[in-house]
């Protein structure tokens, strides 16, 4: 097993990198789903994103400078990653003819 050490400025940056890294694999798997299963996957990802986005919006309301604070970078990163997953499903679903 190969270990790769990569340093990121924050957990958010790491999550963004992870989203970029997995997108092609995720989209390939989504392409193999039936349209019905792809819709289910898209709906589930929408719910995940909405939940995490709600947490992020609540945090920003409670802590106005949350975006600049390291202790909130993980939540911001999770939101970014959930957005990538949501967008991947929508992209593949939008590309379907049926």
Residue, then its C-alpha position, 0 to 999 in steps of 0.5 A: x500500500x502506498x501512502x501519499x502525504x499531502x498538506x492542506x491549509x484547512x480541512x475545507x481545502x482537503x474536502x475540496x481536493x477530495x471532491x475533485x479527486x472522486x468526481x470522475x469515479x463517482x460520475x462513472x458509477x452514477x452513469x451505470x445506474x438505472x434512471x430510477x436509481x439515479x433519481x433516488x441517488x440524486x434525491x438522497x444527495x439533495x437531502x444530504x446537501x440541504x442538511x449540511x448547508x443548513x448546519x453551515x448557515x446556522x453556524x454562520x448566523x451564530x458565528x459571523x466569522x465562521x468562514x475564517x475560523x479553523x474550527x469550522x473548516x471541517x463543516x465548510x468542507x463537508x458542505x463543499x463535498x456534499x455539493x460536489x456529490x449533489x452536482x455530480x448526480x444532477x449532471x448525470x441525471x440532466x444528461x439522460x434522455x428519458 
